């Protein structure tokens, strides 16, 4: 994979894209692309926040997924097959792990803002009650 099909990024950014898709390690990708190791983590973050660089990363990842036939639909299908496999060749922990990964992919475990505020409010209320009980004892 040479320079991603995005003429609006420079050669060094293109090298970062090529390196980033190898292991998804922004800091190491920046270093391998020739950026300073002292600021590589910040540089990687900045590069990934540039829309054209992010688009090049996304395009490169999609190209890899198509080439290896491992697009999201395929991953979901394979995980579902694993979760539904109760044969002797499958393990309980394998089925649970497959269910966990499907949940993560589908965002099942993400709290939306309403849930987060409910949890925060509940935690604050419980903390307040505990403080009141402690101060009443002393």
Residue, then its C-alpha position, 0 to 999 in steps of 0.5 A: x500500500x503506497x500513498x493512500x488515495x488522498x492527494x490532500x495529505x502529505x507524504x509523512x502523513x501518508x506514511x503515518x496512515x500506513x504505519x497506523x493501520x498495522x497495529x493501531x498504535x498511534x504513538x509507534x506509528x508516528x515514530x515509524x513515520x519519522x515524527x519525534x519520539x518525544x512528542x509522538x503521542x501528541x502528534x498521533x492524536x493531532x494527526x488522527x484528529x485531522x479529517x483528511x488523515x482520519x479519512x485516509x486511515x478509515x479508507x485504508x482499514x476498509x481496504x484491508x477488511x475487503x482484501x481479507x474479507x473480514x468486514x464488520x458483517x462477517x465478524x458479527x456473523x462469525x461471533x454469532x456462530x460461536x455464541x450459538x455453538x453448543x457442540x463439544x468443540x466449543x467451550x462455555x467461555x468461548x460462547x460468553x466471550x463471543x457474546x461479549x464481543x458482539x455486545x461491544x460491537x453493537x454498543x450494548x454496554x455503552x451508557x447513554x447520557x441519560x443513564x450516565x446522569x442517573x448513575x452519577x445522581x444515584x452515586x452522589x445521593x448515596x455518598x451524601x447519605x453515607x457522609x451524613x451517617x458518618x457525621x452523625x456518629x461523630 
